[in-house]
């Protein structure tokens, strides 16, 4: 039996700090407001509308501006 959701084409992220990303490729960057553990939710969607969602904890750190 084949997986009908093979070949995901877009990814949406909820970064767990109140911010989200719209449809993107499989690479995103995000800066968090403070050092903490956040629950990130990623939804991958195929062109035919089939989707899968996964959540995972990440340790977030604020971005720094180079001098």
Secondary structure, DSSP 4 states (H G I P E B T S, - for coil): ---TT-S--EEEEE-SSS-EEEEE-S------SSSEEEEEEEEEE-TTS-EEEEEEEEEE-------
